[in-house]
Amino acid sequence: MIATDSLADWLGARTDAQLVKLLQLRPDLAVPLPASMSVLAVRAQQRASVLRAADELDTLEFAIIEALTANEDARTIGAELTPLTRTTLHARLKDRVTKTAFTAALARLLDRALVWQVGDDLHLTPSAAEALPWPLGATTALPDALTEPEANAALAQASPAERALLEKLATTGPRGRTRDAAPGTAPERPVPRLLAARLLHRIDDETVELPVTVGQLLRGEPVTDPHALAPPKPALTKHTPAEVNAVGAGEVGELLRDCTDLLDALGKLPAPALRAGGLGVRELRRLTKQTGIDEQRTGLLLELLAAAKLVEKGMPEPQPDLDSTDDFWAPTPAADAWLDAPPATRWVMLAQAWLDLDRMPWMIGLRDAADKPIAALSAELRIPHAVRDRQAILRLLAEYPTGTAVTARDLGKLLAWRMPRRRRHFRLDAVTATLAEAAAVGLLGRGALDSAARALLHAAATSVADAEAEMAAALPEPVDHVLVQADLTVIAPGPLVPELRGRIALVADVESAGAATVYRVGDASVRRALDAGLTAAELHALFANHSRTPVPQSLTYLIDDVARRHGQLRAGVAQSFLRSDDPALLAQVLAAPVAETLALRAIAPTVAIALAPLAEMLDQLRAAGFAPAGEDSAGTIVDLRPRGARIAVRPLARKPYRPSSPSEDQLSALVTELRAGERAAGARTGRSVRTDGTRTGTAATLALLQLAARVGRPVNIGYVDAQGVASQRVVEPLRVGNGQLDAVDPVSGATRHFTLHRIASVALLD
């Protein structure tokens, strides 16, 4: 109780700005609004709140907490506690920390009310000692005898049995009991061998302890030393901003191309979803083979597309021709708008989706607790702290100048020093995988944040627009020309303008993608363009107008040859029909085995009909070596290419809850209310009336308020607001009438209005 009272007094002496900062750092203290400083002090010492606040503390701040805890534990039974002051506390740590760093760390603890002062004496919130991320005394004890390289070398020499013993201690706890720790134990046994190699420390004849460094190495954590109170200094690699932006833009080009290929593949053949909701290994490999993207990258891109609502699970339209009633993964209608958007806009959508993704795609393929591989798009990938950890890594990189790269190992060590309670989240594999994903998304170039990524990480409301502008400047300008080669390849020296890209993709197949995309023109690709309604003259004009090199004769001959044979047969819907201006050609078709397959029947020398659908007729005739073209009822060639399946995005029954931090103005209003409640709680009362709901009680309340208004006396009223929340407040009545009390709030100086029937009690103040 004494600690709570002294903390409440200290909180009451803080300025409004300091209380606002406390509520910003520990927002859970403000919900619901505490009625007084005593209530705020009790909340500030609750274990759950203290542990939550301690997640953001660094190693130096924990060293201060440990020193204050050790000072309290050092007193003898019955002796009075001698608190530490700033001077005495700094004297204990001055060999390892500068005065400036010490003062700043202590100020951060005071801002969070984890430490408070009574005069010059420092006091610690009791639950803070439970938040220490290491055993008590670790920051004052000397570092482990083995350095990181020495520990790695010793672990490499350990036998499987010795390694298993060490890993058991690393996962269950650093201390273990064994009789083999006693002197005289056979030296060939595992424990004596580990003690000799300094991979274990002897505590007594029955207890051994795993050194901190060895435990961190076995768990894959960054190796940190609690004794080191200065942050580690990472090795920095410098690159020019232009180089970083260029590499990042190159990755963005690959990202957009691969996402487009995935959407196209899923549109042509939606992927069946697992019953658990993810995407099976077989389907992932099918997409990998179809698009030429490796499995890990395919999984990452699928997660991005799903997060951006460009891919969704459900039943697509048209329904796949598969004997299944389960859901499928397929593109949504939003994918069409995304494909038509400018490249920078498309990138921002994917990058923002990755930054806000509460999943870890790099875990795809890892084994779960049941030793089964984790599937893409499955629920197992959802990690509550994924967004927080990802942001911590990238924002640490953003602290360094533009063009600065830091290795994953150094980032992990620095983050572990800054947030030791979360150090296991920054294992080398996790940080490395996060940086690899950031590079694949186009946020990094040469390991450094590019300009667009820095803009996207900025907290300003215009950050998305700024990021889009930065990426648009970094991406190469779309070109409106190609280079046609004699070997029937077409080289796009950069990203093509959308209209030209669509035309070239229709008449040629991609042979290799990159900064310069290589297309190849062939019989099938030219026929595809003719099937889509283009004429031979339009194809000649396409290359003549957009090729910076002379159009080779081989391409001209190819287009003319395919066009001459194309469309001599005309297929339509009867179910379907087949016609040709050349009776001999139609007779040739009717004599071929395919005629029996399609049930073709001649109804005129130049016309035949079939029972098969039009699409099937075209496929069968082409497989038999003919070159038919589809036409509509007017005889115009129609584009019968499949458009790709689409799945409608299901509306959410309820929007997901995203907690938002209160603004500084809102917190200032809360502090004002808190001051008013504190004033009411500490006021000395004279005559008082409590409303009991009767006419007599209401009249007495009204009379006392009118008296206070006439003589200018402040009153302490108990008020129940419209939400049913009761509070005490001190006000200075101005007038009473029309069922309302008008009074001045002495804390804020504003005039407030209170409904009379909601006033539960009134007391005149002395």
PyMOL commands that set and color helices and strands:
alter all, ss='L'
color gray80, all
select helices_A, chain A and resi 2-13+16-25+27-30+37-44+47-54+59-74+86-93+99-111+126-131+148-157+160-172+179-181+190-196+212-219+241-268+281-291+295-307+334-340+343-355+361-363+379-381+386-398+408-418+420-426+428-441+451-457+463-474+498-507+523-531+536-546+553-565+583-591+593-598+614-623+664-682+695-711+756-758
alter helices_A, ss='H'
color red, helices_A
select strands_A, chain A and resi 115-118+121-124+175-177+201-204+207-209+236-238+271-272+311-314+328-331+404-406+444-445+448-449+483-484+489-492+509-512+517-520+569-572+576-580+601-604+607-610+629-630+685-690+715-720+726-737+740-744+751-755+759-765
alter strands_A, ss='S'
color yellow, strands_A
deselect
rebuild
show_as cartoon
